[in-house]
Amino acid sequence: MRRTLIGTVVSDRNSKTRRVDVRRVFQHAKYKKIVRGRTICYVHDEKNESKVGDSVEIVESRPRSATKRWELVRVVSAAGAVESQLTRESLAAAKTGAAESEVVE
């Protein structure tokens, strides 16, 4: 059975290759403290469909290069969609605020 992980795309500079940061929380074996850790995985993205900031699901695969051992399954959530929605909302609020200040004067 192949492992599946969910992580965030950190770099998309190379064609068909993504650098994905997989965060995890675990308890230290000796000191019992809760520790945050991360794993960097190099992922094969055949269609170049993921961008920086996207949350993606990856699966273990055969070695494709010296570092790539993972394949992209799907983009769970796109970062651009959230950012563009927030930008639209802030622009709308700014326009509304500007219109109200003009009406008052």
C-alpha positions, 0 to 999 in steps of 0.5 A, spaced: 500 500 500 502 506 498 502 512 503 498 518 501 500 525 504 497 532 504 502 538 504 503 545 501 506 547 495 513 551 497 516 551 490 514 551 483 520 553 479 522 547 475 517 544 470 513 538 472 517 538 479 514 541 485 517 542 492 511 540 498 512 541 505 508 536 509 507 538 516 506 534 522 505 534 530 508 528 534 510 527 541 517 526 543 519 519 545 524 521 551 521 528 553 514 527 551 513 534 549 509 535 543 513 537 537 512 540 530 516 537 524 516 538 517 518 533 511 520 536 504 517 532 498 519 533 491 513 531 487 512 529 480 506 534 477 505 531 470 500 537 468 503 543 472 497 544 475 499 546 482 502 553 484 505 555 490 501 555 496 496 550 494 494 544 498 495 538 495 495 530 496 501 526 494 502 519 493 508 515 494 511 512 487 517 509 484 523 513 484 523 518 478 530 522 479 535 522 485 530 526 489 523 525 486 519 519 489 512 522 490 506 524 485 501 529 485 494 526 486 490 532 486 490 539 488 485 539 495 485 547 495 488 552 491 491 558 494 490 563 488 482 562 489 482 564 496 487 570 495 483 573 489 476 572 493 480 576 499 482 581 494 476 582 491 472 583 498 478 588 500 477 592 493 469 592 494 470 595 501 475 600 499 470 602 494 464 603 498 468 606 504 471 611 498 464 612 496 461 614 503 466 619 504 465 622 498 457 623 500 459 626 506 463 631 504 
